[in-house]
Amino acid sequence: MGNVGRAARRLTVHQNTLKYRLRRTQELFGLDLEHPDDRLSCWPQLRIGTPL
């Protein structure tokens, strides 16, 4: 889905922390981040900083 190492460095968290948070996001919000449509639907909200 992307470069976890690079993303973790940019977020200043450990790679395992990022993986855990992505898994929890999928569990809590029913998102399938492997699916392009789900990732696309999240993008505008992430860009403007509003909660899901």
mmCIF entry with sequence, helices, sheets and N, C-alpha, C, O atoms, coordinates in Angstrom:
data_MODEL
# 
_entry.id   MODEL 
# 
_entity.id                         1 
_entity.type                       polymer 
_entity.pdbx_number_of_molecules   1 
# 
_entity_poly.entity_id                      1 
_entity_poly.type                           'polypeptide(L)' 
_entity_poly.nstd_linkage                   no 
_entity_poly.nstd_monomer                   no 
_entity_poly.pdbx_seq_one_letter_code       MGNVGRAARRLTVHQNTLKYRLRRTQELFGLDLEHPDDRLSCWPQLRIGTPL 
_entity_poly.pdbx_seq_one_letter_code_can   MGNVGRAARRLTVHQNTLKYRLRRTQELFGLDLEHPDDRLSCWPQLRIGTPL 
_entity_poly.pdbx_strand_id                 A 
# 
loop_
_entity_poly_seq.entity_id 
_entity_poly_seq.num 
_entity_poly_seq.mon_id 
_entity_poly_seq.hetero 
1 1  MET n 
1 2  GLY n 
1 3  ASN n 
1 4  VAL n 
1 5  GLY n 
1 6  ARG n 
1 7  ALA n 
1 8  ALA n 
1 9  ARG n 
1 10 ARG n 
1 11 LEU n 
1 12 THR n 
1 13 VAL n 
1 14 HIS n 
1 15 GLN n 
1 16 ASN n 
1 17 THR n 
1 18 LEU n 
1 19 LYS n 
1 20 TYR n 
1 21 ARG n 
1 22 LEU n 
1 23 ARG n 
1 24 ARG n 
1 25 THR n 
1 26 GLN n 
1 27 GLU n 
1 28 LEU n 
1 29 PHE n 
1 30 GLY n 
1 31 LEU n 
1 32 ASP n 
1 33 LEU n 
1 34 GLU n 
1 35 HIS n 
1 36 PRO n 
1 37 ASP n 
1 38 ASP n 
1 39 ARG n 
1 40 LEU n 
1 41 SER n 
1 42 CYS n 
1 43 TRP n 
1 44 PRO n 
1 45 GLN n 
1 46 LEU n 
1 47 ARG n 
1 48 ILE n 
1 49 GLY n 
1 50 THR n 
1 51 PRO n 
1 52 LEU n 
# 
_struct_asym.id          A 
_struct_asym.entity_id   1 
# 
loop_
_struct_conf.conf_type_id 
_struct_conf.id 
_struct_conf.pdbx_PDB_helix_id 
_struct_conf.beg_label_comp_id 
_struct_conf.beg_label_asym_id 
_struct_conf.beg_label_seq_id 
_struct_conf.pdbx_beg_PDB_ins_code 
_struct_conf.end_label_comp_id 
_struct_conf.end_label_asym_id 
_struct_conf.end_label_seq_id 
_struct_conf.pdbx_end_PDB_ins_code 
_struct_conf.beg_auth_comp_id 
_struct_conf.beg_auth_asym_id 
_struct_conf.beg_auth_seq_id 
_struct_conf.end_auth_comp_id 
_struct_conf.end_auth_asym_id 
_struct_conf.end_auth_seq_id 
_struct_conf.pdbx_PDB_helix_class 
_struct_conf.details 
_struct_conf.pdbx_PDB_helix_length 
HELX_P HELX_P1 AA1 VAL A 4  ? LEU A 11 ? VAL A 4  LEU A 11 1 ? 8  
HELX_P HELX_P2 AA2 GLN A 15 ? PHE A 29 ? GLN A 15 PHE A 29 1 ? 15 
HELX_P HELX_P3 AA3 PRO A 36 ? ILE A 48 ? PRO A 36 ILE A 48 1 ? 13 
# 
_struct_conf_type.id          HELX_P 
_struct_conf_type.criteria    ? 
_struct_conf_type.reference   ? 
# 
loop_
_atom_site.group_PDB 
_atom_site.id 
_atom_site.type_symbol 
_atom_site.label_atom_id 
_atom_site.label_alt_id 
_atom_site.label_comp_id 
_atom_site.label_asym_id 
_atom_site.label_entity_id 
_atom_site.label_seq_id 
_atom_site.pdbx_PDB_ins_code 
_atom_site.Cartn_x 
_atom_site.Cartn_y 
_atom_site.Cartn_z 
_atom_site.occupancy 
_atom_site.B_iso_or_equiv 
_atom_site.pdbx_formal_charge 
_atom_site.auth_seq_id 
_atom_site.auth_comp_id 
_atom_site.auth_asym_id 
_atom_site.auth_atom_id 
_atom_site.pdbx_PDB_model_num 
ATOM 1   N N  . MET A 1 1  ? 0.826   -1.188 0.000  1.00 0.00 ? 1  MET A N  1 
ATOM 2   C CA . MET A 1 1  ? 0.000   0.000  0.000  1.00 0.00 ? 1  MET A CA 1 
ATOM 3   C C  . MET A 1 1  ? 0.870   1.252  0.000  1.00 0.00 ? 1  MET A C  1 
ATOM 4   O O  . MET A 1 1  ? 0.377   2.341  -0.294 1.00 0.00 ? 1  MET A O  1 
ATOM 5   N N  . GLY A 1 2  ? 2.114   1.123  0.313  1.00 0.00 ? 2  GLY A N  1 
ATOM 6   C CA . GLY A 1 2  ? 2.986   2.284  0.352  1.00 0.00 ? 2  GLY A CA 1 
ATOM 7   C C  . GLY A 1 2  ? 4.264   1.956  1.072  1.00 0.00 ? 2  GLY A C  1 
ATOM 8   O O  . GLY A 1 2  ? 4.520   0.800  1.410  1.00 0.00 ? 2  GLY A O  1 
ATOM 9   N N  . ASN A 1 3  ? 5.052   2.951  1.305  1.00 0.00 ? 3  ASN A N  1 
ATOM 10  C CA . ASN A 1 3  ? 6.320   2.779  1.977  1.00 0.00 ? 3  ASN A CA 1 
ATOM 11  C C  . ASN A 1 3  ? 6.126   3.069  3.459  1.00 0.00 ? 3  ASN A C  1 
ATOM 12  O O  . ASN A 1 3  ? 6.121   4.228  3.876  1.00 0.00 ? 3  ASN A O  1 
ATOM 13  N N  . VAL A 1 4  ? 5.967   2.025  4.245  1.00 0.00 ? 4  VAL A N  1 
ATOM 14  C CA . VAL A 1 4  ? 5.698   2.176  5.677  1.00 0.00 ? 4  VAL A CA 1 
ATOM 15  C C  . VAL A 1 4  ? 6.864   2.847  6.386  1.00 0.00 ? 4  VAL A C  1 
ATOM 16  O O  . VAL A 1 4  ? 6.659   3.695  7.255  1.00 0.00 ? 4  VAL A O  1 
ATOM 17  N N  . GLY A 1 5  ? 8.075   2.478  6.024  1.00 0.00 ? 5  GLY A N  1 
ATOM 18  C CA . GLY A 1 5  ? 9.243   3.079  6.664  1.00 0.00 ? 5  GLY A CA 1 
ATOM 19  C C  . GLY A 1 5  ? 9.291   4.579  6.459  1.00 0.00 ? 5  GLY A C  1 
ATOM 20  O O  . GLY A 1 5  ? 9.519   5.334  7.404  1.00 0.00 ? 5  GLY A O  1 
ATOM 21  N N  . ARG A 1 6  ? 9.081   5.006  5.246  1.00 0.00 ? 6  ARG A N  1 
ATOM 22  C CA . ARG A 1 6  ? 9.105   6.439  4.934  1.00 0.00 ? 6  ARG A CA 1 
ATOM 23  C C  . ARG A 1 6  ? 7.955   7.177  5.643  1.00 0.00 ? 6  ARG A C  1 
ATOM 24  O O  . ARG A 1 6  ? 8.151   8.251  6.213  1.00 0.00 ? 6  ARG A O  1 
ATOM 25  N N  . ALA A 1 7  ? 6.767   6.586  5.596  1.00 0.00 ? 7  ALA A N  1 
ATOM 26  C CA . ALA A 1 7  ? 5.617   7.217  6.252  1.00 0.00 ? 7  ALA A CA 1 
ATOM 27  C C  . ALA A 1 7  ? 5.843   7.331  7.758  1.00 0.00 ? 7  ALA A C  1 
ATOM 28  O O  . ALA A 1 7  ? 5.536   8.360  8.361  1.00 0.00 ? 7  ALA A O  1 
ATOM 29  N N  . ALA A 1 8  ? 6.379   6.277  8.360  1.00 0.00 ? 8  ALA A N  1 
ATOM 30  C CA . ALA A 1 8  ? 6.635   6.301  9.802  1.00 0.00 ? 8  ALA A CA 1 
ATOM 31  C C  . ALA A 1 8  ? 7.648   7.382  10.165 1.00 0.00 ? 8  ALA A C  1 
ATOM 32  O O  . ALA A 1 8  ? 7.484   8.088  11.161 1.00 0.00 ? 8  ALA A O  1 
ATOM 33  N N  . ARG A 1 9  ? 8.691   7.507  9.357  1.00 0.00 ? 9  ARG A N  1 
ATOM 34  C CA . ARG A 1 9  ? 9.673   8.572  9.620  1.00 0.00 ? 9  ARG A CA 1 
ATOM 35  C C  . ARG A 1 9  ? 9.031   9.951  9.523  1.00 0.00 ? 9  ARG A C  1 
ATOM 36  O O  . ARG A 1 9  ? 9.290   10.816 10.361 1.00 0.00 ? 9  ARG A O  1 
ATOM 37  N N  . ARG A 1 10 ? 8.201   10.161 8.515  1.00 0.00 ? 10 ARG A N  1 
ATOM 38  C CA . ARG A 1 10 ? 7.561   11.473 8.355  1.00 0.00 ? 10 ARG A CA 1 
ATOM 39  C C  . ARG A 1 10 ? 6.600   11.780 9.501  1.00 0.00 ? 10 ARG A C  1 
ATOM 40  O O  . ARG A 1 10 ? 6.411   12.940 9.868  1.00 0.00 ? 10 ARG A O  1 
ATOM 41  N N  . LEU A 1 11 ? 5.992   10.729 10.064 1.00 0.00 ? 11 LEU A N  1 
ATOM 42  C CA . LEU A 1 11 ? 5.068   10.910 11.189 1.00 0.00 ? 11 LEU A CA 1 
ATOM 43  C C  . LEU A 1 11 ? 5.789   10.845 12.537 1.00 0.00 ? 11 LEU A C  1 
ATOM 44  O O  . LEU A 1 11 ? 5.178   11.046 13.586 1.00 0.00 ? 11 LEU A O  1 
ATOM 45  N N  . THR A 1 12 ? 7.058   10.571 12.498 1.00 0.00 ? 12 THR A N  1 
ATOM 46  C CA . THR A 1 12 ? 7.917   10.412 13.683 1.00 0.00 ? 12 THR A CA 1 
ATOM 47  C C  . THR A 1 12 ? 7.364   9.361  14.655 1.00 0.00 ? 12 THR A C  1 
ATOM 48  O O  . THR A 1 12 ? 7.282   9.587  15.862 1.00 0.00 ? 12 THR A O  1 
ATOM 49  N N  . VAL A 1 13 ? 6.992   8.220  14.098 1.00 0.00 ? 13 VAL A N  1 
ATOM 50  C CA . VAL A 1 13 ? 6.574   7.072  14.901 1.00 0.00 ? 13 VAL A CA 1 
ATOM 51  C C  . VAL A 1 13 ? 7.325   5.846  14.396 1.00 0.00 ? 13 VAL A C  1 
ATOM 52  O O  . VAL A 1 13 ? 7.883   5.858  13.299 1.00 0.00 ? 13 VAL A O  1 
ATOM 53  N N  . HIS A 1 14 ? 7.334   4.801  15.196 1.00 0.00 ? 14 HIS A N  1 
ATOM 54  C CA . HIS A 1 14 ? 7.958   3.537  14.793 1.00 0.00 ? 14 HIS A CA 1 
ATOM 55  C C  . HIS A 1 14 ? 7.088   2.869  13.731 1.00 0.00 ? 14 HIS A C  1 
ATOM 56  O O  . HIS A 1 14 ? 5.871   3.058  13.706 1.00 0.00 ? 14 HIS A O  1 
ATOM 57  N N  . GLN A 1 15 ? 7.714   2.093  12.862 1.00 0.00 ? 15 GLN A N  1 
ATOM 58  C CA . GLN A 1 15 ? 6.984   1.402  11.798 1.00 0.00 ? 15 GLN A CA 1 
ATOM 59  C C  . GLN A 1 15 ? 5.872   0.516  12.349 1.00 0.00 ? 15 GLN A C  1 
ATOM 60  O O  . GLN A 1 15 ? 4.778   0.473  11.787 1.00 0.00 ? 15 GLN A O  1 
ATOM 61  N N  . ASN A 1 16 ? 6.144   -0.187 13.440 1.00 0.00 ? 16 ASN A N  1 
ATOM 62  C CA . ASN A 1 16 ? 5.121   -1.056 14.022 1.00 0.00 ? 16 ASN A CA 1 
ATOM 63  C C  . ASN A 1 16 ? 3.951   -0.249 14.566 1.00 0.00 ? 16 ASN A C  1 
ATOM 64  O O  . ASN A 1 16 ? 2.808   -0.701 14.509 1.00 0.00 ? 16 ASN A O  1 
ATOM 65  N N  . THR A 1 17 ? 4.225   0.933  15.089 1.00 0.00 ? 17 THR A N  1 
ATOM 66  C CA . THR A 1 17 ? 3.163   1.804  15.580 1.00 0.00 ? 17 THR A CA 1 
ATOM 67  C C  . THR A 1 17 ? 2.257   2.219  14.432 1.00 0.00 ? 17 THR A C  1 
ATOM 68  O O  . THR A 1 17 ? 1.033   2.203  14.562 1.00 0.00 ? 17 THR A O  1 
ATOM 69  N N  . LEU A 1 18 ? 2.853   2.587  13.321 1.00 0.00 ? 18 LEU A N  1 
ATOM 70  C CA . LEU A 1 18 ? 2.062   2.982  12.153 1.00 0.00 ? 18 LEU A CA 1 
ATOM 71  C C  . LEU A 1 18 ? 1.215   1.825  11.652 1.00 0.00 ? 18 LEU A C  1 
ATOM 72  O O  . LEU A 1 18 ? 0.038   2.011  11.341 1.00 0.00 ? 18 LEU A O  1 
ATOM 73  N N  . LYS A 1 19 ? 1.796   0.633  11.569 1.00 0.00 ? 19 LYS A N  1 
ATOM 74  C CA . LYS A 1 19 ? 1.042   -0.540 11.118 1.00 0.00 ? 19 LYS A CA 1 
ATOM 75  C C  . LYS A 1 19 ? -0.125  -0.826 12.054 1.00 0.00 ? 19 LYS A C  1 
ATOM 76  O O  . LYS A 1 19 ? -1.227  -1.135 11.601 1.00 0.00 ? 19 LYS A O  1 
ATOM 77  N N  . TYR A 1 20 ? 0.114   -0.724 13.356 1.00 0.00 ? 20 TYR A N  1 
ATOM 78  C CA . TYR A 1 20 ? -0.946  -0.954 14.333 1.00 0.00 ? 20 TYR A CA 1 
ATOM 79  C C  . TYR A 1 20 ? -2.074  0.063  14.163 1.00 0.00 ? 20 TYR A C  1 
ATOM 80  O O  . TYR A 1 20 ? -3.252  -0.294 14.171 1.00 0.00 ? 20 TYR A O  1 
ATOM 81  N N  . ARG A 1 21 ? -1.702  1.319  14.013 1.00 0.00 ? 21 ARG A N  1 
ATOM 82  C CA . ARG A 1 21 ? -2.725  2.360  13.872 1.00 0.00 ? 21 ARG A CA 1 
ATOM 83  C C  . ARG A 1 21 ? -3.537  2.191  12.592 1.00 0.00 ? 21 ARG A C  1 
ATOM 84  O O  . ARG A 1 21 ? -4.739  2.460  12.580 1.00 0.00 ? 21 ARG A O  1 
ATOM 85  N N  . LEU A 1 22 ? -2.896  1.752  11.526 1.00 0.00 ? 22 LEU A N  1 
ATOM 86  C CA . LEU A 1 22 ? -3.629  1.490  10.289 1.00 0.00 ? 22 LEU A CA 1 
ATOM 87  C C  . LEU A 1 22 ? -4.602  0.323  10.463 1.00 0.00 ? 22 LEU A C  1 
ATOM 88  O O  . LEU A 1 22 ? -5.734  0.374  9.983  1.00 0.00 ? 22 LEU A O  1 
ATOM 89  N N  . ARG A 1 23 ? -4.151  -0.734 11.157 1.00 0.00 ? 23 ARG A N  1 
ATOM 90  C CA . ARG A 1 23 ? -5.045  -1.870 11.434 1.00 0.00 ? 23 ARG A CA 1 
ATOM 91  C C  . ARG A 1 23 ? -6.230  -1.438 12.272 1.00 0.00 ? 23 ARG A C  1 
ATOM 92  O O  . ARG A 1 23 ? -7.368  -1.817 11.994 1.00 0.00 ? 23 ARG A O  1 
ATOM 93  N N  . ARG A 1 24 ? -5.962  -0.637 13.308 1.00 0.00 ? 24 ARG A N  1 
ATOM 94  C CA . ARG A 1 24 ? -7.057  -0.165 14.184 1.00 0.00 ? 24 ARG A CA 1 
ATOM 95  C C  . ARG A 1 24 ? -8.034  0.720  13.421 1.00 0.00 ? 24 ARG A C  1 
ATOM 96  O O  . ARG A 1 24 ? -9.241  0.651  13.654 1.00 0.00 ? 24 ARG A O  1 
ATOM 97  N N  . THR A 1 25 ? -7.531  1.541  12.522 1.00 0.00 ? 25 THR A N  1 
ATOM 98  C CA . THR A 1 25 ? -8.395  2.378  11.694 1.00 0.00 ? 25 THR A CA 1 
ATOM 99  C C  . THR A 1 25 ? -9.334  1.500  10.880 1.00 0.00 ? 25 THR A C  1 
ATOM 100 O O  . THR A 1 25 ? -10.528 1.780  10.773 1.00 0.00 ? 25 THR A O  1 
ATOM 101 N N  . GLN A 1 26 ? -8.788  0.448  10.314 1.00 0.00 ? 26 GLN A N  1 
ATOM 102 C CA . GLN A 1 26 ? -9.612  -0.466 9.532  1.00 0.00 ? 26 GLN A CA 1 
ATOM 103 C C  . GLN A 1 26 ? -10.670 -1.125 10.406 1.00 0.00 ? 26 GLN A C  1 
ATOM 104 O O  . GLN A 1 26 ? -11.823 -1.251 9.992  1.00 0.00 ? 26 GLN A O  1 
ATOM 105 N N  . GLU A 1 27 ? -10.290 -1.549 11.618 1.00 0.00 ? 27 GLU A N  1 
ATOM 106 C CA . GLU A 1 27 ? -11.222 -2.205 12.519 1.00 0.00 ? 27 GLU A CA 1 
ATOM 107 C C  . GLU A 1 27 ? -12.315 -1.256 13.005 1.00 0.00 ? 27 GLU A C  1 
ATOM 108 O O  . GLU A 1 27 ? -13.494 -1.607 12.990 1.00 0.00 ? 27 GLU A O  1 
ATOM 109 N N  . LEU A 1 28 ? -11.930 -0.071 13.429 1.00 0.00 ? 28 LEU A N  1 
ATOM 110 C CA . LEU A 1 28 ? -12.875 0.869  14.031 1.00 0.00 ? 28 LEU A CA 1 
ATOM 111 C C  . LEU A 1 28 ? -13.836 1.497  13.029 1.00 0.00 ? 28 LEU A C  1 
ATOM 112 O O  . LEU A 1 28 ? -15.005 1.721  13.343 1.00 0.00 ? 28 LEU A O  1 
ATOM 113 N N  . PHE A 1 29 ? -13.351 1.779  11.837 1.00 0.00 ? 29 PHE A N  1 
ATOM 114 C CA . PHE A 1 29 ? -14.157 2.519  10.876 1.00 0.00 ? 29 PHE A CA 1 
ATOM 115 C C  . PHE A 1 29 ? -14.600 1.684  9.681  1.00 0.00 ? 29 PHE A C  1 
ATOM 116 O O  . PHE A 1 29 ? -15.272 2.198  8.788  1.00 0.00 ? 29 PHE A O  1 
ATOM 117 N N  . GLY A 1 30 ? -14.232 0.402  9.651  1.00 0.00 ? 30 GLY A N  1 
ATOM 118 C CA . GLY A 1 30 ? -14.653 -0.470 8.576  1.00 0.00 ? 30 GLY A CA 1 
ATOM 119 C C  . GLY A 1 30 ? -14.055 -0.116 7.225  1.00 0.00 ? 30 GLY A C  1 
ATOM 120 O O  . GLY A 1 30 ? -14.640 -0.406 6.182  1.00 0.00 ? 30 GLY A O  1 
ATOM 121 N N  . LEU A 1 31 ? -12.895 0.509  7.252  1.00 0.00 ? 31 LEU A N  1 
ATOM 122 C CA . LEU A 1 31 ? -12.240 0.884  6.005  1.00 0.00 ? 31 LEU A CA 1 
ATOM 123 C C  . LEU A 1 31 ? -11.351 -0.255 5.528  1.00 0.00 ? 31 LEU A C  1 
ATOM 124 O O  . LEU A 1 31 ? -10.713 -0.938 6.329  1.00 0.00 ? 31 LEU A O  1 
ATOM 125 N N  . ASP A 1 32 ? -11.319 -0.449 4.230  1.00 0.00 ? 32 ASP A N  1 
ATOM 126 C CA . ASP A 1 32 ? -10.381 -1.395 3.634  1.00 0.00 ? 32 ASP A CA 1 
ATOM 127 C C  . ASP A 1 32 ? -9.348  -0.563 2.898  1.00 0.00 ? 32 ASP A C  1 
ATOM 128 O O  . ASP A 1 32 ? -9.547  -0.200 1.738  1.00 0.00 ? 32 ASP A O  1 
ATOM 129 N N  . LEU A 1 33 ? -8.250  -0.261 3.566  1.00 0.00 ? 33 LEU A N  1 
ATOM 130 C CA . LEU A 1 33 ? -7.256  0.633  2.989  1.00 0.00 ? 33 LEU A CA 1 
ATOM 131 C C  . LEU A 1 33 ? -6.499  0.001  1.831  1.00 0.00 ? 33 LEU A C  1 
ATOM 132 O O  . LEU A 1 33 ? -5.701  0.672  1.176  1.00 0.00 ? 33 LEU A O  1 
ATOM 133 N N  . GLU A 1 34 ? -6.735  -1.277 1.571  1.00 0.00 ? 34 GLU A N  1 
ATOM 134 C CA . GLU A 1 34 ? -6.179  -1.919 0.385  1.00 0.00 ? 34 GLU A CA 1 
ATOM 135 C C  . GLU A 1 34 ? -7.029  -1.588 -0.836 1.00 0.00 ? 34 GLU A C  1 
ATOM 136 O O  . GLU A 1 34 ? -6.571  -1.733 -1.969 1.00 0.00 ? 34 GLU A O  1 
ATOM 137 N N  . HIS A 1 35 ? -8.259  -1.147 -0.612 1.00 0.00 ? 35 HIS A N  1 
ATOM 138 C CA . HIS A 1 35 ? -9.182  -0.841 -1.701 1.00 0.00 ? 35 HIS A CA 1 
ATOM 139 C C  . HIS A 1 35 ? -9.018  0.620  -2.115 1.00 0.00 ? 35 HIS A C  1 
ATOM 140 O O  . HIS A 1 35 ? -9.150  1.513  -1.279 1.00 0.00 ? 35 HIS A O  1 
ATOM 141 N N  . PRO A 1 36 ? -8.734  0.874  -3.382 1.00 0.00 ? 36 PRO A N  1 
ATOM 142 C CA . PRO A 1 36 ? -8.474  2.250  -3.837 1.00 0.00 ? 36 PRO A CA 1 
ATOM 143 C C  . PRO A 1 36 ? -9.611  3.230  -3.552 1.00 0.00 ? 36 PRO A C  1 
ATOM 144 O O  . PRO A 1 36 ? -9.351  4.391  -3.236 1.00 0.00 ? 36 PRO A O  1 
ATOM 145 N N  . ASP A 1 37 ? -10.852 2.793  -3.656 1.00 0.00 ? 37 ASP A N  1 
ATOM 146 C CA . ASP A 1 37 ? -11.977 3.702  -3.406 1.00 0.00 ? 37 ASP A CA 1 
ATOM 147 C C  . ASP A 1 37 ? -12.028 4.147  -1.946 1.00 0.00 ? 37 ASP A C  1 
ATOM 148 O O  . ASP A 1 37 ? -12.333 5.305  -1.662 1.00 0.00 ? 37 ASP A O  1 
ATOM 149 N N  . ASP A 1 38 ? -11.735 3.240  -1.024 1.00 0.00 ? 38 ASP A N  1 
ATOM 150 C CA . ASP A 1 38 ? -11.706 3.601  0.392  1.00 0.00 ? 38 ASP A CA 1 
ATOM 151 C C  . ASP A 1 38 ? -10.579 4.586  0.686  1.00 0.00 ? 38 ASP A C  1 
ATOM 152 O O  . ASP A 1 38 ? -10.767 5.555  1.422  1.00 0.00 ? 38 ASP A O  1 
ATOM 153 N N  . ARG A 1 39 ? -9.401  4.332  0.104  1.00 0.00 ? 39 ARG A N  1 
ATOM 154 C CA . ARG A 1 39 ? -8.278  5.268  0.304  1.00 0.00 ? 39 ARG A CA 1 
ATOM 155 C C  . ARG A 1 39 ? -8.622  6.635  -0.268 1.00 0.00 ? 39 ARG A C  1 
ATOM 156 O O  . ARG A 1 39 ? -8.335  7.659  0.352  1.00 0.00 ? 39 ARG A O  1 
ATOM 157 N N  . LEU A 1 40 ? -9.233  6.655  -1.442 1.00 0.00 ? 40 LEU A N  1 
ATOM 158 C CA . LEU A 1 40 ? -9.597  7.924  -2.074 1.00 0.00 ? 40 LEU A CA 1 
ATOM 159 C C  . LEU A 1 40 ? -10.617 8.685  -1.235 1.00 0.00 ? 40 LEU A C  1 
ATOM 160 O O  . LEU A 1 40 ? -10.535 9.908  -1.130 1.00 0.00 ? 40 LEU A O  1 
ATOM 161 N N  . SER A 1 41 ? -11.565 7.988  -0.644 1.00 0.00 ? 41 SER A N  1 
ATOM 162 C CA . SER A 1 41 ? -12.582 8.674  0.163  1.00 0.00 ? 41 SER A CA 1 
ATOM 163 C C  . SER A 1 41 ? -11.974 9.301  1.422  1.00 0.00 ? 41 SER A C  1 
ATOM 164 O O  . SER A 1 41 ? -12.512 10.278 1.945  1.00 0.00 ? 41 SER A O  1 
ATOM 165 N N  . CYS A 1 42 ? -10.869 8.753  1.906  1.00 0.00 ? 42 CYS A N  1 
ATOM 166 C CA . CYS A 1 42 ? -10.210 9.298  3.099  1.00 0.00 ? 42 CYS A CA 1 
ATOM 167 C C  . CYS A 1 42 ? -9.336  10.504 2.775  1.00 0.00 ? 42 CYS A C  1 
ATOM 168 O O  . CYS A 1 42 ? -9.136  11.371 3.626  1.00 0.00 ? 42 CYS A O  1 
ATOM 169 N N  . TRP A 1 43 ? -8.823  10.565 1.571  1.00 0.00 ? 43 TRP A N  1 
ATOM 170 C CA . TRP A 1 43 ? -7.837  11.579 1.213  1.00 0.00 ? 43 TRP A CA 1 
ATOM 171 C C  . TRP A 1 43 ? -8.309  13.009 1.468  1.00 0.00 ? 43 TRP A C  1 
ATOM 172 O O  . TRP A 1 43 ? -7.582  13.763 2.115  1.00 0.00 ? 43 TRP A O  1 
ATOM 173 N N  . PRO A 1 44 ? -9.488  13.425 0.993  1.00 0.00 ? 44 PRO A N  1 
ATOM 174 C CA . PRO A 1 44 ? -9.901  14.831 1.229  1.00 0.00 ? 44 PRO A CA 1 
ATOM 175 C C  . PRO A 1 44 ? -10.009 15.159 2.718  1.00 0.00 ? 44 PRO A C  1 
ATOM 176 O O  . PRO A 1 44 ? -9.644  16.255 3.143  1.00 0.00 ? 44 PRO A O  1 
ATOM 177 N N  . GLN A 1 45 ? -10.508 14.215 3.502  1.00 0.00 ? 45 GLN A N  1 
ATOM 178 C CA . GLN A 1 45 ? -10.639 14.461 4.938  1.00 0.00 ? 45 GLN A CA 1 
ATOM 179 C C  . GLN A 1 45 ? -9.278  14.590 5.608  1.00 0.00 ? 45 GLN A C  1 
ATOM 180 O O  . GLN A 1 45 ? -9.103  15.406 6.514  1.00 0.00 ? 45 GLN A O  1 
ATOM 181 N N  . LEU A 1 46 ? -8.328  13.799 5.170  1.00 0.00 ? 46 LEU A N  1 
ATOM 182 C CA . LEU A 1 46 ? -6.981  13.908 5.729  1.00 0.00 ? 46 LEU A CA 1 
ATOM 183 C C  . LEU A 1 46 ? -6.327  15.222 5.338  1.00 0.00 ? 46 LEU A C  1 
ATOM 184 O O  . LEU A 1 46 ? -5.614  15.824 6.142  1.00 0.00 ? 46 LEU A O  1 
ATOM 185 N N  . ARG A 1 47 ? -6.557  15.669 4.126  1.00 0.00 ? 47 ARG A N  1 
ATOM 186 C CA . ARG A 1 47 ? -5.951  16.911 3.642  1.00 0.00 ? 47 ARG A CA 1 
ATOM 187 C C  . ARG A 1 47 ? -6.486  18.145 4.387  1.00 0.00 ? 47 ARG A C  1 
ATOM 188 O O  . ARG A 1 47 ? -5.734  19.078 4.668  1.00 0.00 ? 47 ARG A O  1 
ATOM 189 N N  . ILE A 1 48 ? -7.785  18.142 4.703  1.00 0.00 ? 48 ILE A N  1 
ATOM 190 C CA . ILE A 1 48 ? -8.334  19.330 5.365  1.00 0.00 ? 48 ILE A CA 1 
ATOM 191 C C  . ILE A 1 48 ? -8.335  19.190 6.885  1.00 0.00 ? 48 ILE A C  1 
ATOM 192 O O  . ILE A 1 48 ? -8.644  20.141 7.602  1.00 0.00 ? 48 ILE A O  1 
ATOM 193 N N  . GLY A 1 49 ? -7.987  17.996 7.372  1.00 0.00 ? 49 GLY A N  1 
ATOM 194 C CA . GLY A 1 49 ? -7.811  17.804 8.805  1.00 0.00 ? 49 GLY A CA 1 
ATOM 195 C C  . GLY A 1 49 ? -9.083  17.625 9.603  1.00 0.00 ? 49 GLY A C  1 
ATOM 196 O O  . GLY A 1 49 ? -9.097  17.914 10.800 1.00 0.00 ? 49 GLY A O  1 
ATOM 197 N N  . THR A 1 50 ? -10.161 17.153 8.977  1.00 0.00 ? 50 THR A N  1 
ATOM 198 C CA . THR A 1 50 ? -11.387 16.910 9.717  1.00 0.00 ? 50 THR A CA 1 
ATOM 199 C C  . THR A 1 50 ? -11.455 15.452 10.136 1.00 0.00 ? 50 THR A C  1 
ATOM 200 O O  . THR A 1 50 ? -10.891 14.586 9.467  1.00 0.00 ? 50 THR A O  1 
ATOM 201 N N  . PRO A 1 51 ? -12.144 15.170 11.244 1.00 0.00 ? 51 PRO A N  1 
ATOM 202 C CA . PRO A 1 51 ? -12.256 13.783 11.694 1.00 0.00 ? 51 PRO A CA 1 
ATOM 203 C C  . PRO A 1 51 ? -13.089 12.943 10.711 1.00 0.00 ? 51 PRO A C  1 
ATOM 204 O O  . PRO A 1 51 ? -13.981 13.440 10.023 1.00 0.00 ? 51 PRO A O  1 
ATOM 205 N N  . LEU A 1 52 ? -12.750 11.649 10.682 1.00 0.00 ? 52 LEU A N  1 
ATOM 206 C CA . LEU A 1 52 ? -13.524 10.723 9.867  1.00 0.00 ? 52 LEU A CA 1 
ATOM 207 C C  . LEU A 1 52 ? -14.841 10.564 10.515 1.00 0.00 ? 52 LEU A C  1 
ATOM 208 O O  . LEU A 1 52 ? -15.689 9.824  10.016 1.00 0.00 ? 52 LEU A O  1 
# 
